[in-house]
Amino acid sequence: MLFKELVKELTLLATGGDLQQPVAGIAYDSRQVRPGFLFVAIRGLVTDGHHFIDDALKRGASGLLVEQAEGLPDNGIGWTVVADTRRALGHVSARFYGFPAKQLHIAGVTGTNGKTTTTHLVAALYRLRAPVGLIGTIHNLIGERTLPVERTTPESLDLQLLLRQMVDEGVQRVAMEVSSHALTLNRVAGCDFRSAVFTNLTQDHLDFHRDMNDYFQAKASLFLRLGAGAPSVVNVDDPYGVRLVQMLGDRALTYGLDARAAVRATEPGIGPRGTEFKVESEWGRFQVDTRLVGQFNVYNALAAVALGLAEGFTPSEIRLALSGVRGIPGRFEPVYLGQDFGVIVDYAHTPDGLENVLRAARKITMGRVITVFGCGGDRDRTKRPIMGRIAVGCSDLAIVTSDNPRTEDPLSIIEQVEVGVREVKPSGYLVVPDRREAIGRAIAEARAGDIVVIAGKGHEDYQIIGKTKFPFDDRLVAAEKLADMGYTLDDETHTWGSL
């Protein structure tokens, strides 16, 4: 495809050089440029791609898509100037790969918490009718093939390539997590959504967004992209969900436990082996049983139910799909080696997420709740004392430790968490900076009937210290500590771990 064809629908502020050159590929990282590539210079949060134009040209770039013409070479290389190269990248990538999103039925799921579980439930439902793709925090799926991920929603170029691969491999329906970063940074530019789900909005990412209103507007923008008649599924029990419904009007299909919801869950039953509830809606009344634990999973399941109903799935199909989902990696995931107490690993890394998980743990144990948690470095600092208050307020014993400190001092992060901890419980908590040691201490403290919740990292198999990822998996570490205590899967004398 020629350079001029790739950019023909963009608003071009200036052009120069030869736009008749064929484009062999696209790159936004100069190190990925190959001869004949179009290099798109993006102003990032840390670096500016315009500083790497010379490197891209040395590697053989045949065209440049930029935001400023100053300093561009006068050697015949084609270039175009646009107002926003991030947005432009999505559109030229979509065109380069043949607009794959138009050939797929894509449901976008956004919200602070619940995106991963909801997309997995939606994917299970979609799988009943067609080959499925999944894009999200844990992994990407093309049918049964698993691909690693770097972020919840890929950069637009990578996303369009992934969607192209899905089309080529026969995928028809896609469940996609859509982060606020992706919406703000135009990663989903050039991506057509057939439906969208809003799970909730609570404090997170205030290191990136100016305030909660800015965060909300980013989430809401997903729904403003939808075409006429596309289902907009919204949790009306959430205050920001109510606000979104006010924006969308009759376009919104509401769900929740509130009587106002169009798709309502009633008579929820929550136990250590799963969750059940009845659905009441214009599509009738029916029961849903899942193997997912906690009231927060009632909402996740109900979101999938509402979307399924809106898209024409029958109650029987919905019941079948949701009952077959055994669990989501790192989401209230049990670690069981025959011990007579529970060990749960969960990704909860926001105040609301942590509170939901700890309340769910409290409901399924008669013993104590012992919590291991920390806060990530180089992320929203304002939530640290809040999470400290929640952890000690909802636990019998809280152990403050390191999460992914990144470039911050782990002890400094812990001190900020302790500010909130001490407001609730001046003593009676532990600080164990080494995460492996903290997990071991929690397990050693547990008695019969207790439950240990290891929060913050969930499915992650690494810990980020500085700018380096070191191998670390909470689930494996917990299993290792249990094994050190003599527990094995062959031990049938203990019965707690029926999860």
C-alpha positions, 0 to 999 in steps of 0.5 A, a space after each residue: 500500500 502506498 503512503 498516500 493511500 494510508 493517510 488519505 482519510 487523515 486531516 493533513 496539516 502539511 506534506 512533503 517528499 515522495 508520498 508514492 512510496 509503498 509501505 512495507 510495515 509500520 513502527 512507532 519504535 525506531 528500533 523496530 523500523 525495517 527498510 520500507 517502513 512508515 515511522 510514526 513519531 509519538 510523543 510519549 509520557 517519557 520519551 518523544 518519538 520525534 527525537 528518534 527520526 534520524 534513527 528510523 531513517 538510518 534503519 530504512 524508513 521510507 516515510 514519516 508521520 509526525 506532529 511537527 515539520 521542523 527539522 525533517 530531512 529534505 532528501 525526498 523522504 515522504 512525510 505528513 504532519 497531523 495534529 495527533 500522531 497517536 490517533 493517526 497511528 490507530 487509523 493508518 494501522 487499521 487501514 494497513 491491516 485491512 480494517 480487521 475490527 470491521 470483520 469482528 464482533 468486538 465487545 469492549 469492557 471498561 471499569 476500574 474493577 471486574 474487567 478481566 473476569 467479565 471479559 472471560 465470562 463474555 468470552 465463554 458465552 461467545 464461544 458457544 456460537 463462534 470462535 473467540 478472541 480475548 484481549 486483556 490483562 492476563 493474556 490474549 487468546 486467539 481461539 485456544 492459542 495463548 499470547 503474552 501481554 505487555 499491557 491491558 489494551 495493546 498500542 493501536 498498531 499492535 492491537 490492529 495486528 492482533 485483530 488481523 491475526 484473529 480474523 485470519 485464524 477464523 475468530 468471529 467474536 472478541 471480548 476486550 478489556 479497554 483501559 482508561 489509558 487506552 482510551 485517553 491515549 487513542 490505542 483503540 483508534 480505528 477499532 469498531 466496537 459492537 457493544 460495551 460494558 461499564 463495570 464500576 469506577 473507583 479510585 485508581 490511576 490518579 497518577 495519570 488522570 487529573 481527577 476522578 472526573 477526568 478518569 470517568 470521562 475517559 471511561 465514558 468515551 468508549 460508549 460515545 464511540 458506539 454506533 446506533 443500536 449497539 448495546 451499552 451495558 451499565 452497572 446502575 448500582 455504581 454512582 458513576 454508572 448512574 452518571 453514565 446512564 444520564 449521559 446515554 439515556 435510552 441507549 443504556 441497558 442497566 444491570 445491578 441489584 437495585 430495583 431500577 436495573 433492567 437486568 436485576 440479580 435477586 436472591 444472591 447466594 454466596 458461598 465458598 464454592 461459588 455464587 448463585 442468583 436469579 435474574 429478572 428482566 424483560 427476557 424472563 426470570 432464570 437462575 444463574 450458578 457460577 463457580 466464582 466467589 464473592 458478591 463482586 462476582 455477582 456483578 461481573 456475572 450479571 454484566 455478562 448476563 445483561 450483555 448476552 441478553 442484549 445480543 440475543 443469547 438465550 437464558 439457557 446459553 447464558 446459564 451453560 456458559 457461566 456455569 462452565 467457567 471454573 475460575 480466572 487466574 489470579 482472581 480469588 484463586 485458591 492455593 490448596 495443598 491439603 491445609 486446613 485453612 484457606 489461601 487466596 491470591 487476588 489481583 486486588 490493587 485498588 481500594 474498592 477491589 481490596 475491600 470487595 475481596 476481603 469482605 468476600 473472604 470474611 463471608 466464607 470463613 468462620 476463622 480469621 482473615 489474614 491479609 498480605 498486601 502492598 502498593 505499587 510504586 510509580 502509581 497513584 500515591 493517594 490510594 496508599 493510606 486508603 488501602 492501609 485503612 481498608 486492609 486493617 479494617 477488614 482483616 484480623 491481621 494485616 501484613 504490609 509488604 512490597 508490591 511492585 516498587 518499581 523505581 520508588 523506595 519500597 520502605 517509603 511506599 510502606 510508610 505511606 500505607 502505614 499512615 492509613 493503617 495507624 488511623 485504624 489500628 495503631 498496633 496489631 499489624 506487621 510490616 514485612 518488606 520482603 514479599 516472599 517472607 511476608 507470604 511465609 509469615 502469613 501462612 505460618 500465622 494461619 490456624 484451622 479455619 482461617 483464610 489468608 488473602 495475598 492481594 495485589 499481584 494476582 496472576 503476575 509472575 514477576 515483581 518489578 524492582 527498579 526497572 527490572 522484572 524478577 521472577 515472582 508468583 504469589 501462587 507459587 510462593 504460597 505453595 512453596 511455603 505450604 510445602 515447607 510446612 509439610 502440606 501436600 496434595 495427597 493430604 486428605 485429612 484437612 477439608 477447608 480447601 473445597 474452593 
